[in-house]
Amino acid sequence: MRQRKRLIVPAMLFGAGAVLAGCADAGGPGGSPGSPSSSQAPTADLQISIRANGTDESARYHLLCNGPLALEQGEHPRAAAACALLDASPQLLVPPAANATRMCTQQYGGPAVAQVSGTLGGRAVARNFDLRDGCGISDWTAALPLLVDQPTGSLQ
């Protein structure tokens, strides 16, 4: 009999947790599942600047996300894909360490550069992207939904 009581209590607690989690997904009073509340702070608030020729700004975007969902106040043409990418791979905006040992091909992808700055998950972020070598091309390609302006040349 004692063994049975030990199994019932955890099962009841698990069931109560599942019910409460279901209520939390409803978005609160008047909310719908998956819809971000207007009073919630964005999980990503980023400015993206693209310089296709390496010097003159060719595009500037503002991206606002609530987890994987894009918020309408942002001005990013691929916001849904960019927010999903950042939610799945937040380390994308962590610059490689200066002393990191990366083997990079000496392949030039073009003069394009991009700067991403703002906050992600409540932390300040700043990351530069370029196409000056194989590592830069790889990083740029991984961040493509975020860096909307695709440079011409070897990446197309």
C-alpha positions as CSV (number, residue, x, y, z in Angstrom):
1,M,0.0,0.0,0.0
2,R,2.9,2.4,0.8
3,Q,4.4,1.8,-2.6
4,R,1.2,2.8,-4.3
5,K,0.9,6.2,-2.4
6,R,4.5,7.1,-3.5
7,L,3.4,6.7,-7.2
8,I,0.1,8.6,-6.8
9,V,1.5,11.8,-5.3
10,P,4.0,12.5,-8.1
11,A,1.4,11.6,-10.7
12,M,-1.0,14.1,-9.2
13,L,1.7,16.8,-9.1
14,F,2.6,16.2,-12.7
15,G,-1.1,16.5,-13.7
16,A,-1.5,19.7,-11.8
17,G,1.6,21.1,-13.5
18,A,0.3,20.2,-16.9
19,V,-3.1,21.9,-16.2
20,L,-1.3,25.1,-15.0
21,A,1.0,25.1,-18.0
22,G,-2.0,24.8,-20.3
23,C,-3.5,27.9,-18.7
24,A,-0.2,29.8,-19.1
25,D,-0.2,29.1,-22.8
26,A,-3.6,30.8,-23.2
27,G,-1.9,34.2,-23.1
28,G,-3.8,35.3,-20.0
29,P,-7.2,37.0,-20.0
30,G,-8.4,37.7,-23.5
31,G,-5.2,36.2,-25.0
32,S,-4.9,33.5,-27.5
33,P,-2.3,30.6,-27.6
34,G,1.0,31.7,-28.9
35,S,0.1,35.4,-29.2
36,P,2.6,37.7,-27.4
37,S,1.2,40.1,-24.8
38,S,1.7,43.7,-25.6
39,S,3.1,44.4,-22.1
40,Q,5.9,41.8,-22.5
41,A,9.3,43.1,-23.2
42,P,10.8,41.7,-26.4
43,T,13.4,39.0,-26.1
44,A,15.3,40.5,-29.1
45,D,15.5,44.2,-29.9
46,L,18.1,44.6,-32.7
47,Q,19.4,47.1,-35.2
48,I,20.9,45.6,-38.3
49,S,23.0,47.7,-40.7
50,I,24.2,46.4,-44.0
51,R,26.9,47.9,-46.1
52,A,26.9,46.0,-49.4
53,N,29.9,47.9,-50.8
54,G,31.7,47.9,-47.4
55,T,31.4,51.6,-46.7
56,D,27.9,53.1,-47.5
57,E,24.9,51.9,-45.6
58,S,22.6,50.1,-48.1
59,A,20.0,48.9,-45.7
60,R,19.0,49.3,-42.0
61,Y,16.4,47.1,-40.2
62,H,14.9,47.0,-36.8
63,L,14.0,43.5,-35.5
64,L,11.8,42.8,-32.5
65,C,11.1,39.3,-31.3
66,N,9.2,37.6,-28.5
67,G,11.1,34.3,-28.5
68,P,10.6,32.7,-31.9
69,L,7.8,35.1,-32.8
70,A,8.3,38.4,-34.7
71,L,6.6,41.4,-33.2
72,E,4.8,43.7,-35.6
73,Q,6.6,46.9,-34.4
74,G,9.8,45.8,-36.1
75,E,10.8,46.7,-39.6
76,H,12.6,43.6,-40.8
77,P,11.4,42.0,-44.1
78,R,12.3,38.4,-42.9
79,A,11.4,38.9,-39.3
80,A,9.7,35.5,-38.8
81,A,12.7,33.6,-40.1
82,A,15.2,35.9,-38.2
83,C,13.4,35.5,-34.9
84,A,13.1,31.7,-35.3
85,L,16.9,31.6,-36.0
86,L,17.8,33.7,-33.0
87,D,15.6,31.7,-30.7
88,A,17.2,28.4,-31.9
89,S,20.7,29.8,-32.1
90,P,21.3,32.8,-29.8
91,Q,25.1,32.0,-29.9
92,L,25.0,33.4,-33.5
93,L,25.4,36.9,-32.0
94,V,28.4,36.0,-29.8
95,P,31.5,37.2,-31.6
96,P,34.3,34.6,-32.0
97,A,37.0,35.1,-29.3
98,A,40.0,37.1,-30.6
99,N,42.3,34.2,-29.6
100,A,40.0,31.5,-31.0
101,T,41.7,29.1,-33.3
102,R,39.6,28.8,-36.4
103,M,41.0,27.4,-39.7
104,C,39.6,29.8,-42.4
105,T,40.0,29.4,-46.1
106,Q,41.5,32.4,-47.8
107,Q,38.4,32.8,-50.0
108,Y,37.2,36.4,-50.5
109,G,33.4,36.7,-50.7
110,G,33.1,40.4,-51.4
111,P,33.2,43.8,-49.6
112,A,29.8,43.5,-47.8
113,V,29.8,44.0,-44.0
114,A,26.9,44.0,-41.5
115,Q,26.6,45.2,-37.9
116,V,24.0,43.8,-35.5
117,S,23.6,45.5,-32.1
118,G,21.0,45.7,-29.4
119,T,19.7,43.2,-26.8
120,L,19.0,39.5,-27.0
121,G,17.6,37.7,-23.9
122,G,18.1,40.9,-21.8
123,R,21.9,41.0,-22.7
124,A,23.6,43.6,-24.8
125,V,24.9,42.1,-28.0
126,A,27.1,43.5,-30.8
127,R,28.4,41.4,-33.7
128,N,30.0,42.3,-37.0
129,F,29.8,40.1,-40.1
130,D,31.9,40.2,-43.2
131,L,32.9,38.1,-46.2
132,R,36.7,38.6,-46.1
133,D,37.5,34.8,-45.7
134,G,35.9,31.4,-45.4
135,C,35.0,31.8,-41.8
136,G,33.3,35.1,-42.5
137,I,31.4,33.6,-45.4
138,S,30.3,30.7,-43.2
139,D,29.1,33.1,-40.4
140,W,27.3,35.3,-42.9
141,T,25.5,32.3,-44.4
142,A,24.5,31.0,-41.0
143,A,23.0,34.5,-40.2
144,L,21.3,35.0,-43.6
145,P,17.7,35.3,-42.3
146,L,19.0,38.1,-40.1
147,L,21.2,39.8,-42.8
148,V,18.5,40.3,-45.4
149,D,20.6,42.0,-48.0
150,Q,22.4,39.3,-49.9
151,P,25.5,40.5,-51.5
152,T,26.2,39.7,-55.1
153,G,29.1,37.4,-56.0
154,S,30.0,33.9,-54.7
155,L,27.1,33.5,-52.3
156,Q,24.3,33.5,-54.8
